[in-house]
Amino acid sequence: MNYGSIDEPIEFNYKEFKLLNFFGKEVKGLKKKFAFHKFNYIGIIADDYLVGFAAVSLGYMHNVFAYLYEYKKGVIYEYNAIGLGDEKKLLFPANPDEYEINFKKGKTSFHLSKSHINGQLSVDANFEGKLKVKCQVPYNMVNNQPLRVLNPSEPSRWTFTEKCAPLIPEQLEVLFEGAEMKYKKASVLYDWSGGYLRRYTNWYWAAFAGVSEDNKNIGANLAALVDENDYNEKAPHKALKMLSPREFLKEQKRAG
């Protein structure tokens, strides 16, 4: 495995990885299939509210969730669907560079696509007919320089993650119970993570994205208790490089 920062397209040939158990014996079949997990989260931050939604595949189970949070009222809507793993219910390809995620259950439909080649991130979601989101975001590795890190997880496992904040949408429409959620400025943060993760882990993650009053794009990704001993996930938007917490604070002070 070539661990570290990856700033180019990748061939995500995870099935060829030789997964070993605690005793050094190779894990095959369903156990190996169920050990591979994927997670894709999108956060939309506007003036008075934020919207978050994600698709999660744990091999044997899947989860799709969404929420709408108004700063003055708190959470005003939540959606959470959990089911047994089945690609007929949640289509979630294991390719962080080029993919389409599709999910449909009852009145809920969720479509998320990303292409670094075409430079586009697209969302078309309808959660129970109550929360509707349509979003088009320019996104590619050259202009946005996402944080892309491959790390070992325990002696015989690994985790890949791609994170970026902020992304500025070229089109955005958010409707809640038929009413348009208006905004003056909005930004998007992105997280795709996958691999043969630890079975038990603490992964404290925080990220923010926004546009300042003088129209400067700001954002950062922070993580603790995971991927700290190798190539960590801490990065401000301005530098987009691996920083320790102390280095991150110094960068923030320099930026004013």
C-alpha positions in Angstrom: 0.0 0.0 0.0 1.2 3.5 -0.9 0.1 5.5 2.2 0.0 9.3 2.3 -1.5 12.2 0.4 -2.9 11.4 -3.0 -3.3 14.3 -5.4 -4.2 12.4 -8.6 -6.9 10.0 -9.9 -6.7 6.6 -8.4 -7.7 3.0 -9.3 -9.7 1.9 -6.3 -8.9 -1.8 -6.6 -9.9 -2.6 -3.0 -11.0 -6.2 -3.9 -7.4 -7.1 -4.6 -6.3 -6.2 -1.1 -5.2 -9.2 1.0 -7.1 -8.7 4.2 -5.7 -10.5 7.3 -7.3 -11.2 10.6 -5.7 -10.9 14.0 -3.8 -14.2 13.6 -2.5 -13.3 10.1 -4.9 -15.6 8.3 -6.5 -14.2 5.1 -10.1 -13.1 5.3 -12.2 -14.1 2.3 -15.8 -14.3 1.0 -18.6 -12.6 2.8 -16.5 -11.7 5.8 -14.2 -9.7 3.5 -17.1 -8.2 1.7 -18.8 -7.1 4.9 -15.6 -5.6 6.2 -15.5 -3.0 3.5 -17.4 0.2 4.4 -18.2 3.4 2.6 -19.5 6.8 3.7 -20.4 9.9 1.7 -21.6 13.1 3.4 -22.6 16.5 2.0 -23.2 19.5 4.1 -24.8 22.7 2.9 -24.2 25.8 5.0 -26.4 28.9 4.4 -27.0 32.1 6.2 -29.8 30.9 8.6 -29.6 27.1 8.3 -27.7 24.1 7.3 -28.6 20.8 5.6 -26.7 17.6 5.9 -27.3 14.2 4.3 -25.3 11.0 3.7 -25.2 7.5 2.4 -23.5 4.8 4.4 -22.7 1.3 3.3 -21.5 -1.3 5.9 -21.6 -4.3 3.6 -24.3 -6.1 5.5 -26.3 -2.9 6.3 -27.0 0.5 4.8 -28.1 3.9 6.2 -29.3 7.0 4.5 -29.9 10.1 6.7 -30.7 13.8 6.3 -31.4 16.7 8.6 -32.4 20.4 8.3 -31.0 22.6 11.1 -32.1 26.2 11.6 -29.8 28.2 13.8 -32.5 29.9 15.8 -34.8 26.8 16.1 -32.4 23.8 16.1 -33.2 20.7 14.2 -36.6 21.0 12.4 -36.4 17.9 10.3 -34.7 14.5 10.4 -34.7 11.5 8.1 -33.1 8.2 8.9 -33.5 4.9 6.9 -31.6 1.8 7.9 -31.8 -1.6 6.2 -29.9 -4.7 5.3 -27.2 -4.3 2.8 -28.5 -4.7 -0.8 -27.4 -2.8 -3.9 -31.0 -3.0 -5.1 -31.9 -0.7 -2.2 -28.7 1.5 -2.1 -26.5 1.7 -5.1 -23.1 2.9 -3.8 -20.2 2.2 -6.1 -16.7 2.0 -4.5 -15.0 4.7 -6.7 -14.3 8.0 -4.9 -13.4 9.8 -8.2 -16.3 8.8 -10.5 -19.6 7.5 -9.2 -23.4 7.8 -8.8 -25.2 6.9 -5.6 -28.9 6.1 -5.9 -31.4 5.3 -3.1 -35.2 5.0 -3.2 -37.6 4.1 -0.4 -41.3 5.1 -0.4 -41.5 8.9 -1.1 -37.8 9.3 -0.6 -35.4 9.4 -3.5 -31.7 10.3 -3.3 -29.3 10.8 -6.2 -25.7 12.0 -5.7 -23.1 12.0 -8.5 -19.5 13.1 -8.7 -17.0 13.3 -11.5 -13.5 14.8 -11.1 -13.1 14.3 -14.9 -16.2 16.4 -15.7 -15.6 18.7 -12.7 -19.1 18.3 -11.2 -20.8 17.3 -8.0 -24.6 17.0 -8.3 -27.4 16.3 -5.8 -31.1 15.7 -6.4 -32.8 14.5 -3.2 -36.4 14.3 -1.9 -36.8 13.1 1.6 -40.4 12.0 2.3 -41.7 14.8 0.1 -40.8 17.2 3.0 -37.2 18.2 2.4 -36.1 18.6 -1.3 -32.5 19.6 -2.3 -31.1 20.3 -5.8 -27.5 21.3 -6.0 -24.8 21.6 -8.7 -21.3 22.3 -7.6 -18.1 22.7 -9.7 -15.6 20.3 -8.2 -12.3 19.0 -9.4 -8.8 18.2 -8.0 -7.0 21.0 -9.8 -9.2 23.9 -8.8 -10.4 22.7 -5.4 -7.4 20.7 -4.2 -9.3 18.3 -1.9 -7.6 16.6 1.0 -7.1 13.0 -0.1 -5.3 10.7 2.4 -4.7 6.9 2.5 -3.8 5.6 6.0 -3.2 2.2 7.7 -6.0 1.2 10.1 -4.5 -1.4 12.5 -1.8 -3.6 11.1 -3.8 -5.2 8.3 -6.5 -2.6 7.3 -6.6 0.8 5.7 -8.9 3.9 5.2 -9.1 6.3 2.3 -10.8 9.7 2.8 -11.4 12.7 0.6 -12.6 15.9 2.1 -13.1 19.4 0.8 -14.4 22.7 2.2 -15.6 25.0 1.0 -17.2 24.3 -2.3 -19.3 27.1 -3.8 -22.6 25.9 -5.6 -23.5 27.3 -9.0 -27.1 26.1 -8.5 -28.8 25.5 -5.2 -32.5 25.0 -4.3 -33.7 23.9 -0.8 -37.4 23.4 -0.2 -39.0 22.4 3.1 -42.6 21.5 3.2 -43.1 23.3 -0.1 -41.5 26.6 1.0 -38.2 27.8 -0.4 -35.4 28.1 2.1 -33.8 31.3 1.0 -30.2 32.3 1.4 -27.7 35.1 0.4 -24.6 33.0 0.5 -24.1 29.3 0.7 -21.2 26.8 0.7 -20.8 23.1 0.6 -18.5 20.7 2.4 -17.8 17.2 1.1 -16.6 13.9 2.7 -16.1 10.5 1.0 -14.5 7.9 3.2 -14.0 4.2 2.6 -11.9 1.1 3.3 -11.4 -1.8 5.6 -11.9 0.3 8.7 -11.4 -0.7 12.3 -14.4 -2.6 13.8 -14.3 -0.4 16.8 -13.1 3.2 16.5 -13.5 6.7 17.8 -13.6 9.2 14.9 -14.2 12.7 16.1 -14.7 14.9 13.0 -15.6 18.5 12.5 -15.6 20.6 9.3 -16.9 24.0 8.4 -17.3 26.0 5.2 -18.5 29.5 4.4 -18.1 32.8 2.7 -16.9 35.8 4.7 -18.4 39.3 4.6 -15.6 40.3 2.2 -16.4 37.3 -0.1 -13.5 35.2 0.9 -14.0 31.4 0.9 -13.1 29.8 4.2 -13.1 26.3 5.4 -11.3 23.6 7.4 -11.3 19.9 8.3 -10.5 18.7 11.7 -10.2 15.2 13.1 -9.2 13.5 16.3 -8.4 10.0 17.6 -8.0 8.6 14.1 -5.3 9.0 11.4 -3.1 11.0 13.7 0.0 8.9 13.9 0.5 8.7 10.1 -1.0 11.2 7.7 -3.6 13.3 9.5 -6.7 14.9 8.2 -6.4 18.4 9.6 -6.3 21.1 6.8 -7.4 24.7 6.4 -8.8 25.6 3.0 -6.0 28.2 2.4 -3.1 25.8 2.7 -4.7 22.4 2.0 -1.8 20.5 3.6 -1.3 18.2 6.5 -1.1 20.2 9.7 -0.8 19.4 13.4 -3.3 21.2 15.7 -0.5 23.6 16.7 0.4 24.3 13.1 -3.3 24.8 12.3 -3.7 27.4 15.0 -0.6 29.2 13.8 -2.1 29.3 10.3 -5.3 30.7 11.7 -3.4 33.5 13.5 -1.5 34.4 10.4 -4.7 34.6 8.4 -6.1 37.0 11.0 
